[in-house]
Amino acid sequence: MGAFGITTFLTVVVTVLIWQLFGTWRAKAAPTREAEYRDLTAQVLRGQEESNRQLADLSGQLTDLRTRMTRLERVLTEVE
């Protein structure tokens, strides 16, 4: 009976120690992980801003092409 009690006690102590060590490890890793998420978020935002700029440029080019096409249609209509 005594050996069973000691074995149970040691198992509980080792389990609690391992649990606490992993908890401490997770707590220390959290700030690093959060910093990585912040960096990733910043990269994504920069990518979105660049995509928006490119889209605005393409929109301006499309507007310019539409204007040119309208002028060309007028010229062709007048030539007929």
mmCIF file as gemmi writes it, N, C-alpha and C atoms, coordinates in Angstrom:
data_model
loop_
_atom_site.group_PDB
_atom_site.id
_atom_site.type_symbol
_atom_site.label_atom_id
_atom_site.label_alt_id
_atom_site.label_comp_id
_atom_site.label_asym_id
_atom_site.label_entity_id
_atom_site.label_seq_id
_atom_site.pdbx_PDB_ins_code
_atom_site.Cartn_x
_atom_site.Cartn_y
_atom_site.Cartn_z
_atom_site.occupancy
_atom_site.B_iso_or_equiv
_atom_site.pdbx_formal_charge
_atom_site.auth_seq_id
_atom_site.auth_asym_id
_atom_site.pdbx_PDB_model_num
ATOM 1 N N . MET Axp A 1 ? 0.821 -1.191 0 1 0 ? 1 A 1
ATOM 2 C CA . MET Axp A 1 ? 0 0 0 1 0 ? 1 A 1
ATOM 3 C C . MET Axp A 1 ? 0.87 1.262 0 1 0 ? 1 A 1
ATOM 4 N N . GLY Axp A 2 ? 1.945 1.244 0.767 1 0 ? 2 A 1
ATOM 5 C CA . GLY Axp A 2 ? 2.825 2.404 0.854 1 0 ? 2 A 1
ATOM 6 C C . GLY Axp A 2 ? 3.525 2.687 -0.458 1 0 ? 2 A 1
ATOM 7 N N . ALA Axp A 3 ? 3.951 1.626 -1.145 1 0 ? 3 A 1
ATOM 8 C CA . ALA Axp A 3 ? 4.631 1.804 -2.425 1 0 ? 3 A 1
ATOM 9 C C . ALA Axp A 3 ? 3.666 2.383 -3.464 1 0 ? 3 A 1
ATOM 10 N N . PHE Axp A 4 ? 2.423 1.932 -3.403 1 0 ? 4 A 1
ATOM 11 C CA . PHE Axp A 4 ? 1.415 2.457 -4.337 1 0 ? 4 A 1
ATOM 12 C C . PHE Axp A 4 ? 1.177 3.944 -4.07 1 0 ? 4 A 1
ATOM 13 N N . GLY Axp A 5 ? 1.126 4.351 -2.829 1 0 ? 5 A 1
ATOM 14 C CA . GLY Axp A 5 ? 0.918 5.749 -2.477 1 0 ? 5 A 1
ATOM 15 C C . GLY Axp A 5 ? 2.075 6.626 -2.922 1 0 ? 5 A 1
ATOM 16 N N . ILE Axp A 6 ? 3.279 6.132 -2.712 1 0 ? 6 A 1
ATOM 17 C CA . ILE Axp A 6 ? 4.463 6.897 -3.119 1 0 ? 6 A 1
ATOM 18 C C . ILE Axp A 6 ? 4.507 7.023 -4.644 1 0 ? 6 A 1
ATOM 19 N N . THR Axp A 7 ? 4.208 5.937 -5.344 1 0 ? 7 A 1
ATOM 20 C CA . THR Axp A 7 ? 4.208 5.957 -6.805 1 0 ? 7 A 1
ATOM 21 C C . THR Axp A 7 ? 3.163 6.938 -7.326 1 0 ? 7 A 1
ATOM 22 N N . THR Axp A 8 ? 1.989 6.909 -6.719 1 0 ? 8 A 1
ATOM 23 C CA . THR Axp A 8 ? 0.928 7.83 -7.119 1 0 ? 8 A 1
ATOM 24 C C . THR Axp A 8 ? 1.348 9.268 -6.854 1 0 ? 8 A 1
ATOM 25 N N . PHE Axp A 9 ? 1.922 9.523 -5.687 1 0 ? 9 A 1
ATOM 26 C CA . PHE Axp A 9 ? 2.37 10.868 -5.327 1 0 ? 9 A 1
ATOM 27 C C . PHE Axp A 9 ? 3.426 11.365 -6.314 1 0 ? 9 A 1
ATOM 28 N N . LEU Axp A 10 ? 4.415 10.526 -6.628 1 0 ? 10 A 1
ATOM 29 C CA . LEU Axp A 10 ? 5.474 10.912 -7.558 1 0 ? 10 A 1
ATOM 30 C C . LEU Axp A 10 ? 4.9 11.16 -8.954 1 0 ? 10 A 1
ATOM 31 N N . THR Axp A 11 ? 3.947 10.349 -9.354 1 0 ? 11 A 1
ATOM 32 C CA . THR Axp A 11 ? 3.319 10.553 -10.666 1 0 ? 11 A 1
ATOM 33 C C . THR Axp A 11 ? 2.609 11.891 -10.723 1 0 ? 11 A 1
ATOM 34 N N . VAL Axp A 12 ? 1.897 12.226 -9.645 1 0 ? 12 A 1
ATOM 35 C CA . VAL Axp A 12 ? 1.176 13.503 -9.598 1 0 ? 12 A 1
ATOM 36 C C . VAL Axp A 12 ? 2.173 14.662 -9.607 1 0 ? 12 A 1
ATOM 37 N N . VAL Axp A 13 ? 3.225 14.577 -8.84 1 0 ? 13 A 1
ATOM 38 C CA . VAL Axp A 13 ? 4.226 15.644 -8.77 1 0 ? 13 A 1
ATOM 39 C C . VAL Axp A 13 ? 4.893 15.84 -10.132 1 0 ? 13 A 1
ATOM 40 N N . VAL Axp A 14 ? 5.297 14.757 -10.78 1 0 ? 14 A 1
ATOM 41 C CA . VAL Axp A 14 ? 5.953 14.857 -12.086 1 0 ? 14 A 1
ATOM 42 C C . VAL Axp A 14 ? 4.977 15.436 -13.109 1 0 ? 14 A 1
ATOM 43 N N . THR Axp A 15 ? 3.719 15.008 -13.066 1 0 ? 15 A 1
ATOM 44 C CA . THR Axp A 15 ? 2.717 15.525 -13.999 1 0 ? 15 A 1
ATOM 45 C C . THR Axp A 15 ? 2.522 17.019 -13.804 1 0 ? 15 A 1
ATOM 46 N N . VAL Axp A 16 ? 2.418 17.462 -12.572 1 0 ? 16 A 1
ATOM 47 C CA . VAL Axp A 16 ? 2.24 18.89 -12.292 1 0 ? 16 A 1
ATOM 48 C C . VAL Axp A 16 ? 3.467 19.679 -12.734 1 0 ? 16 A 1
ATOM 49 N N . LEU Axp A 17 ? 4.658 19.152 -12.479 1 0 ? 17 A 1
ATOM 50 C CA . LEU Axp A 17 ? 5.877 19.839 -12.905 1 0 ? 17 A 1
ATOM 51 C C . LEU Axp A 17 ? 5.929 19.983 -14.429 1 0 ? 17 A 1
ATOM 52 N N . ILE Axp A 18 ? 5.63 18.91 -15.128 1 0 ? 18 A 1
ATOM 53 C CA . ILE Axp A 18 ? 5.636 18.976 -16.596 1 0 ? 18 A 1
ATOM 54 C C . ILE Axp A 18 ? 4.59 19.972 -17.078 1 0 ? 18 A 1
ATOM 55 N N . TRP Axp A 19 ? 3.414 19.927 -16.483 1 0 ? 19 A 1
ATOM 56 C CA . TRP Axp A 19 ? 2.335 20.851 -16.86 1 0 ? 19 A 1
ATOM 57 C C . TRP Axp A 19 ? 2.766 22.3 -16.662 1 0 ? 19 A 1
ATOM 58 N N . GLN Axp A 20 ? 3.389 22.592 -15.537 1 0 ? 20 A 1
ATOM 59 C CA . GLN Axp A 20 ? 3.845 23.946 -15.238 1 0 ? 20 A 1
ATOM 60 C C . GLN Axp A 20 ? 4.976 24.38 -16.177 1 0 ? 20 A 1
ATOM 61 N N . LEU Axp A 21 ? 5.886 23.465 -16.497 1 0 ? 21 A 1
ATOM 62 C CA . LEU Axp A 21 ? 6.978 23.797 -17.41 1 0 ? 21 A 1
ATOM 63 C C . LEU Axp A 21 ? 6.444 24.15 -18.794 1 0 ? 21 A 1
ATOM 64 N N . PHE Axp A 22 ? 5.49 23.371 -19.284 1 0 ? 22 A 1
ATOM 65 C CA . PHE Axp A 22 ? 4.9 23.688 -20.579 1 0 ? 22 A 1
ATOM 66 C C . PHE Axp A 22 ? 4.104 24.989 -20.525 1 0 ? 22 A 1
ATOM 67 N N . GLY Axp A 23 ? 3.447 25.254 -19.416 1 0 ? 23 A 1
ATOM 68 C CA . GLY Axp A 23 ? 2.731 26.523 -19.264 1 0 ? 23 A 1
ATOM 69 C C . GLY Axp A 23 ? 3.692 27.705 -19.306 1 0 ? 23 A 1
ATOM 70 N N . THR Axp A 24 ? 4.804 27.575 -18.641 1 0 ? 24 A 1
ATOM 71 C CA . THR Axp A 24 ? 5.821 28.629 -18.649 1 0 ? 24 A 1
ATOM 72 C C . THR Axp A 24 ? 6.385 28.807 -20.054 1 0 ? 24 A 1
ATOM 73 N N . TRP Axp A 25 ? 6.643 27.696 -20.742 1 0 ? 25 A 1
ATOM 74 C CA . TRP Axp A 25 ? 7.171 27.754 -22.101 1 0 ? 25 A 1
ATOM 75 C C . TRP Axp A 25 ? 6.185 28.451 -23.033 1 0 ? 25 A 1
ATOM 76 N N . ARG Axp A 26 ? 4.896 28.137 -22.9 1 0 ? 26 A 1
ATOM 77 C CA . ARG Axp A 26 ? 3.879 28.788 -23.738 1 0 ? 26 A 1
ATOM 78 C C . ARG Axp A 26 ? 3.802 30.277 -23.43 1 0 ? 26 A 1
ATOM 79 N N . ALA Axp A 27 ? 3.906 30.631 -22.154 1 0 ? 27 A 1
ATOM 80 C CA . ALA Axp A 27 ? 3.84 32.049 -21.775 1 0 ? 27 A 1
ATOM 81 C C . ALA Axp A 27 ? 5.032 32.827 -22.335 1 0 ? 27 A 1
ATOM 82 N N . LYS Axp A 28 ? 6.197 32.203 -22.367 1 0 ? 28 A 1
ATOM 83 C CA . LYS Axp A 28 ? 7.373 32.875 -22.922 1 0 ? 28 A 1
ATOM 84 C C . LYS Axp A 28 ? 7.296 32.965 -24.439 1 0 ? 28 A 1
ATOM 85 N N . ALA Axp A 29 ? 6.666 31.998 -25.068 1 0 ? 29 A 1
ATOM 86 C CA . ALA Axp A 29 ? 6.581 31.981 -26.535 1 0 ? 29 A 1
ATOM 87 C C . ALA Axp A 29 ? 5.497 32.922 -27.058 1 0 ? 29 A 1
ATOM 88 N N . ALA Axp A 30 ? 4.522 33.273 -26.238 1 0 ? 30 A 1
ATOM 89 C CA . ALA Axp A 30 ? 3.39 34.092 -26.685 1 0 ? 30 A 1
ATOM 90 C C . ALA Axp A 30 ? 3.823 35.457 -27.248 1 0 ? 30 A 1
ATOM 91 N N . PRO Axp A 31 ? 4.686 36.219 -26.575 1 0 ? 31 A 1
ATOM 92 C CA . PRO Axp A 31 ? 5.07 37.527 -27.139 1 0 ? 31 A 1
ATOM 93 C C . PRO Axp A 31 ? 5.766 37.415 -28.502 1 0 ? 31 A 1
ATOM 94 N N . THR Axp A 32 ? 6.589 36.392 -28.658 1 0 ? 32 A 1
ATOM 95 C CA . THR Axp A 32 ? 7.265 36.183 -29.941 1 0 ? 32 A 1
ATOM 96 C C . THR Axp A 32 ? 6.244 35.882 -31.03 1 0 ? 32 A 1
ATOM 97 N N . ARG Axp A 33 ? 5.298 35.018 -30.702 1 0 ? 33 A 1
ATOM 98 C CA . ARG Axp A 33 ? 4.262 34.651 -31.669 1 0 ? 33 A 1
ATOM 99 C C . ARG Axp A 33 ? 3.405 35.865 -32.021 1 0 ? 33 A 1
ATOM 100 N N . GLU Axp A 34 ? 3.084 36.676 -31.025 1 0 ? 34 A 1
ATOM 101 C CA . GLU Axp A 34 ? 2.293 37.887 -31.274 1 0 ? 34 A 1
ATOM 102 C C . GLU Axp A 34 ? 3.053 38.867 -32.163 1 0 ? 34 A 1
ATOM 103 N N . ALA Axp A 35 ? 4.355 38.995 -31.947 1 0 ? 35 A 1
ATOM 104 C CA . ALA Axp A 35 ? 5.171 39.882 -32.781 1 0 ? 35 A 1
ATOM 105 C C . ALA Axp A 35 ? 5.196 39.374 -34.218 1 0 ? 35 A 1
ATOM 106 N N . GLU Axp A 36 ? 5.276 38.061 -34.384 1 0 ? 36 A 1
ATOM 107 C CA . GLU Axp A 36 ? 5.263 37.496 -35.735 1 0 ? 36 A 1
ATOM 108 C C . GLU Axp A 36 ? 3.921 37.773 -36.413 1 0 ? 36 A 1
ATOM 109 N N . TYR Axp A 37 ? 2.822 37.662 -35.661 1 0 ? 37 A 1
ATOM 110 C CA . TYR Axp A 37 ? 1.506 37.961 -36.228 1 0 ? 37 A 1
ATOM 111 C C . TYR Axp A 37 ? 1.398 39.435 -36.618 1 0 ? 37 A 1
ATOM 112 N N . ARG Axp A 38 ? 1.961 40.322 -35.786 1 0 ? 38 A 1
ATOM 113 C CA . ARG Axp A 38 ? 1.944 41.749 -36.115 1 0 ? 38 A 1
ATOM 114 C C . ARG Axp A 38 ? 2.734 42.018 -37.4 1 0 ? 38 A 1
ATOM 115 N N . ASP Axp A 39 ? 3.91 41.383 -37.513 1 0 ? 39 A 1
ATOM 116 C CA . ASP Axp A 39 ? 4.722 41.552 -38.722 1 0 ? 39 A 1
ATOM 117 C C . ASP Axp A 39 ? 3.977 41.03 -39.954 1 0 ? 39 A 1
ATOM 118 N N . LEU Axp A 40 ? 3.341 39.881 -39.809 1 0 ? 40 A 1
ATOM 119 C CA . LEU Axp A 40 ? 2.586 39.31 -40.923 1 0 ? 40 A 1
ATOM 120 C C . LEU Axp A 40 ? 1.427 40.215 -41.31 1 0 ? 40 A 1
ATOM 121 N N . THR Axp A 41 ? 0.742 40.764 -40.317 1 0 ? 41 A 1
ATOM 122 C CA . THR Axp A 41 ? -0.36 41.686 -40.589 1 0 ? 41 A 1
ATOM 123 C C . THR Axp A 41 ? 0.14 42.925 -41.319 1 0 ? 41 A 1
ATOM 124 N N . ALA Axp A 42 ? 1.283 43.45 -40.904 1 0 ? 42 A 1
ATOM 125 C CA . ALA Axp A 42 ? 1.857 44.624 -41.567 1 0 ? 42 A 1
ATOM 126 C C . ALA Axp A 42 ? 2.206 44.306 -43.02 1 0 ? 42 A 1
ATOM 127 N N . GLN Axp A 43 ? 2.744 43.117 -43.277 1 0 ? 43 A 1
ATOM 128 C CA . GLN Axp A 43 ? 3.071 42.721 -44.646 1 0 ? 43 A 1
ATOM 129 C C . GLN Axp A 43 ? 1.811 42.626 -45.496 1 0 ? 43 A 1
ATOM 130 N N . VAL Axp A 44 ? 0.763 42.051 -44.937 1 0 ? 44 A 1
ATOM 131 C CA . VAL Axp A 44 ? -0.494 41.915 -45.673 1 0 ? 44 A 1
ATOM 132 C C . VAL Axp A 44 ? -1.075 43.285 -45.985 1 0 ? 44 A 1
ATOM 133 N N . LEU Axp A 45 ? -1.026 44.196 -45.02 1 0 ? 45 A 1
ATOM 134 C CA . LEU Axp A 45 ? -1.546 45.545 -45.256 1 0 ? 45 A 1
ATOM 135 C C . LEU Axp A 45 ? -0.751 46.264 -46.343 1 0 ? 45 A 1
ATOM 136 N N . ARG Axp A 46 ? 0.565 46.112 -46.321 1 0 ? 46 A 1
ATOM 137 C CA . ARG Axp A 46 ? 1.384 46.728 -47.376 1 0 ? 46 A 1
ATOM 138 C C . ARG Axp A 46 ? 1.017 46.138 -48.738 1 0 ? 46 A 1
ATOM 139 N N . GLY Axp A 47 ? 0.811 44.841 -48.785 1 0 ? 47 A 1
ATOM 140 C CA . GLY Axp A 47 ? 0.418 44.196 -50.034 1 0 ? 47 A 1
ATOM 141 C C . GLY Axp A 47 ? -0.928 44.695 -50.538 1 0 ? 47 A 1
ATOM 142 N N . GLN Axp A 48 ? -1.867 44.869 -49.615 1 0 ? 48 A 1
ATOM 143 C CA . GLN Axp A 48 ? -3.185 45.385 -50.001 1 0 ? 48 A 1
ATOM 144 C C . GLN Axp A 48 ? -3.088 46.82 -50.504 1 0 ? 48 A 1
ATOM 145 N N . GLU Axp A 49 ? -2.289 47.633 -49.843 1 0 ? 49 A 1
ATOM 146 C CA . GLU Axp A 49 ? -2.124 49.017 -50.276 1 0 ? 49 A 1
ATOM 147 C C . GLU Axp A 49 ? -1.501 49.07 -51.669 1 0 ? 49 A 1
ATOM 148 N N . GLU Axp A 50 ? -0.512 48.224 -51.917 1 0 ? 50 A 1
ATOM 149 C CA . GLU Axp A 50 ? 0.118 48.18 -53.237 1 0 ? 50 A 1
ATOM 150 C C . GLU Axp A 50 ? -0.896 47.728 -54.289 1 0 ? 50 A 1
ATOM 151 N N . SER Axp A 51 ? -1.701 46.733 -53.957 1 0 ? 51 A 1
ATOM 152 C CA . SER Axp A 51 ? -2.735 46.27 -54.899 1 0 ? 51 A 1
ATOM 153 C C . SER Axp A 51 ? -3.738 47.375 -55.19 1 0 ? 51 A 1
ATOM 154 N N . ASN Axp A 52 ? -4.114 48.134 -54.16 1 0 ? 52 A 1
ATOM 155 C CA . ASN Axp A 52 ? -5.044 49.253 -54.358 1 0 ? 52 A 1
ATOM 156 C C . ASN Axp A 52 ? -4.446 50.323 -55.26 1 0 ? 52 A 1
ATOM 157 N N . ARG Axp A 53 ? -3.154 50.606 -55.091 1 0 ? 53 A 1
ATOM 158 C CA . ARG Axp A 53 ? -2.488 51.585 -55.951 1 0 ? 53 A 1
ATOM 159 C C . ARG Axp A 53 ? -2.465 51.102 -57.402 1 0 ? 53 A 1
ATOM 160 N N . GLN Axp A 54 ? -2.14 49.842 -57.59 1 0 ? 54 A 1
ATOM 161 C CA . GLN Axp A 54 ? -2.106 49.291 -58.944 1 0 ? 54 A 1
ATOM 162 C C . GLN Axp A 54 ? -3.495 49.312 -59.568 1 0 ? 54 A 1
ATOM 163 N N . LEU Axp A 55 ? -4.504 48.998 -58.774 1 0 ? 55 A 1
ATOM 164 C CA . LEU Axp A 55 ? -5.877 49.018 -59.273 1 0 ? 55 A 1
ATOM 165 C C . LEU Axp A 55 ? -6.292 50.437 -59.658 1 0 ? 55 A 1
ATOM 166 N N . ALA Axp A 56 ? -5.886 51.42 -58.859 1 0 ? 56 A 1
ATOM 167 C CA . ALA Axp A 56 ? -6.201 52.813 -59.18 1 0 ? 56 A 1
ATOM 168 C C . ALA Axp A 56 ? -5.509 53.22 -60.481 1 0 ? 56 A 1
ATOM 169 N N . ASP Axp A 57 ? -4.264 52.78 -60.653 1 0 ? 57 A 1
ATOM 170 C CA . ASP Axp A 57 ? -3.548 53.085 -61.905 1 0 ? 57 A 1
ATOM 171 C C . ASP Axp A 57 ? -4.257 52.464 -63.104 1 0 ? 57 A 1
ATOM 172 N N . LEU Axp A 58 ? -4.657 51.21 -62.953 1 0 ? 58 A 1
ATOM 173 C CA . LEU Axp A 58 ? -5.362 50.536 -64.051 1 0 ? 58 A 1
ATOM 174 C C . LEU Axp A 58 ? -6.697 51.2 -64.344 1 0 ? 58 A 1
ATOM 175 N N . SER Axp A 59 ? -7.361 51.664 -63.3 1 0 ? 59 A 1
ATOM 176 C CA . SER Axp A 59 ? -8.637 52.35 -63.49 1 0 ? 59 A 1
ATOM 177 C C . SER Axp A 59 ? -8.432 53.641 -64.281 1 0 ? 59 A 1
ATOM 178 N N . GLY Axp A 60 ? -7.368 54.367 -63.979 1 0 ? 60 A 1
ATOM 179 C CA . GLY Axp A 60 ? -7.048 55.588 -64.719 1 0 ? 60 A 1
ATOM 180 C C . GLY Axp A 60 ? -6.733 55.286 -66.177 1 0 ? 60 A 1
ATOM 181 N N . GLN Axp A 61 ? -6.009 54.213 -66.408 1 0 ? 61 A 1
ATOM 182 C CA . GLN Axp A 61 ? -5.685 53.828 -67.78 1 0 ? 61 A 1
ATOM 183 C C . GLN Axp A 61 ? -6.956 53.44 -68.539 1 0 ? 61 A 1
ATOM 184 N N . LEU Axp A 62 ? -7.844 52.73 -67.866 1 0 ? 62 A 1
ATOM 185 C CA . LEU Axp A 62 ? -9.095 52.334 -68.508 1 0 ? 62 A 1
ATOM 186 C C . LEU Axp A 62 ? -9.941 53.554 -68.863 1 0 ? 62 A 1
ATOM 187 N N . THR Axp A 63 ? -9.986 54.52 -67.967 1 0 ? 63 A 1
ATOM 188 C CA . THR Axp A 63 ? -10.717 55.759 -68.246 1 0 ? 63 A 1
ATOM 189 C C . THR Axp A 63 ? -10.119 56.473 -69.455 1 0 ? 63 A 1
ATOM 190 N N . ASP Axp A 64 ? -8.795 56.501 -69.51 1 0 ? 64 A 1
ATOM 191 C CA . ASP Axp A 64 ? -8.118 57.13 -70.641 1 0 ? 64 A 1
ATOM 192 C C . ASP Axp A 64 ? -8.455 56.402 -71.947 1 0 ? 64 A 1
ATOM 193 N N . LEU Axp A 65 ? -8.453 55.075 -71.916 1 0 ? 65 A 1
ATOM 194 C CA . LEU Axp A 65 ? -8.795 54.308 -73.116 1 0 ? 65 A 1
ATOM 195 C C . LEU Axp A 65 ? -10.241 54.551 -73.549 1 0 ? 65 A 1
ATOM 196 N N . ARG Axp A 66 ? -11.133 54.646 -72.581 1 0 ? 66 A 1
ATOM 197 C CA . ARG Axp A 66 ? -12.532 54.927 -72.923 1 0 ? 66 A 1
ATOM 198 C C . ARG Axp A 66 ? -12.668 56.297 -73.599 1 0 ? 66 A 1
ATOM 199 N N . THR Axp A 67 ? -11.956 57.272 -73.082 1 0 ? 67 A 1
ATOM 200 C CA . THR Axp A 67 ? -11.982 58.611 -73.67 1 0 ? 67 A 1
ATOM 201 C C . THR Axp A 67 ? -11.457 58.567 -75.101 1 0 ? 67 A 1
ATOM 202 N N . ARG Axp A 68 ? -10.365 57.876 -75.307 1 0 ? 68 A 1
ATOM 203 C CA . ARG Axp A 68 ? -9.787 57.762 -76.65 1 0 ? 68 A 1
ATOM 204 C C . ARG Axp A 68 ? -10.743 57.044 -77.603 1 0 ? 68 A 1
ATOM 205 N N . MET Axp A 69 ? -11.377 55.984 -77.104 1 0 ? 69 A 1
ATOM 206 C CA . MET Axp A 69 ? -12.327 55.246 -77.946 1 0 ? 69 A 1
ATOM 207 C C . MET Axp A 69 ? -13.512 56.125 -78.335 1 0 ? 69 A 1
ATOM 208 N N . THR Axp A 70 ? -13.991 56.925 -77.4 1 0 ? 70 A 1
ATOM 209 C CA . THR Axp A 70 ? -15.104 57.83 -77.697 1 0 ? 70 A 1
ATOM 210 C C . THR Axp A 70 ? -14.695 58.823 -78.776 1 0 ? 70 A 1
ATOM 211 N N . ARG Axp A 71 ? -13.502 59.385 -78.656 1 0 ? 71 A 1
ATOM 212 C CA . ARG Axp A 71 ? -13.009 60.325 -79.658 1 0 ? 71 A 1
ATOM 213 C C . ARG Axp A 71 ? -12.868 59.647 -81.017 1 0 ? 71 A 1
ATOM 214 N N . LEU Axp A 72 ? -12.334 58.426 -81.005 1 0 ? 72 A 1
ATOM 215 C CA . LEU Axp A 72 ? -12.151 57.688 -82.248 1 0 ? 72 A 1
ATOM 216 C C . LEU Axp A 72 ? -13.499 57.389 -82.907 1 0 ? 72 A 1
ATOM 217 N N . GLU Axp A 73 ? -14.48 57.038 -82.115 1 0 ? 73 A 1
ATOM 218 C CA . GLU Axp A 73 ? -15.822 56.787 -82.653 1 0 ? 73 A 1
ATOM 219 C C . GLU Axp A 73 ? -16.403 58.051 -83.288 1 0 ? 73 A 1
ATOM 220 N N . ARG Axp A 74 ? -16.181 59.186 -82.65 1 0 ? 74 A 1
ATOM 221 C CA . ARG Axp A 74 ? -16.668 60.467 -83.216 1 0 ? 74 A 1
ATOM 222 C C . ARG Axp A 74 ? -15.995 60.748 -84.564 1 0 ? 74 A 1
ATOM 223 N N . VAL Axp A 75 ? -14.663 60.534 -84.59 1 0 ? 75 A 1
ATOM 224 C CA . VAL Axp A 75 ? -13.942 60.79 -85.833 1 0 ? 75 A 1
ATOM 225 C C . VAL Axp A 75 ? -14.449 59.863 -86.926 1 0 ? 75 A 1
ATOM 226 N N . LEU Axp A 76 ? -14.636 58.594 -86.61 1 0 ? 76 A 1
ATOM 227 C CA . LEU Axp A 76 ? -15.111 57.642 -87.614 1 0 ? 76 A 1
ATOM 228 C C . LEU Axp A 76 ? -16.533 57.966 -88.063 1 0 ? 76 A 1
ATOM 229 N N . THR Axp A 77 ? -17.35 58.418 -87.143 1 0 ? 77 A 1
ATOM 230 C CA . THR Axp A 77 ? -18.712 58.814 -87.506 1 0 ? 77 A 1
ATOM 231 C C . THR Axp A 77 ? -18.683 60.013 -88.448 1 0 ? 77 A 1
ATOM 232 N N . GLU Axp A 78 ? -17.822 60.973 -88.175 1 0 ? 78 A 1
ATOM 233 C CA . GLU Axp A 78 ? -17.715 62.168 -89.023 1 0 ? 78 A 1
ATOM 234 C C . GLU Axp A 78 ? -17.163 61.818 -90.404 1 0 ? 78 A 1
ATOM 235 N N . VAL Axp A 79 ? -16.263 60.857 -90.474 1 0 ? 79 A 1
ATOM 236 C CA . VAL Axp A 79 ? -15.667 60.471 -91.748 1 0 ? 79 A 1
ATOM 237 C C . VAL Axp A 79 ? -16.698 59.788 -92.635 1 0 ? 79 A 1
ATOM 238 N N . GLU Axp A 80 ? -17.578 59.032 -92.062 1 0 ? 80 A 1
ATOM 239 C CA . GLU Axp A 80 ? -18.598 58.338 -92.842 1 0 ? 80 A 1
ATOM 240 C C . GLU Axp A 80 ? -19.451 59.373 -93.508 1 0 ? 80 A 1
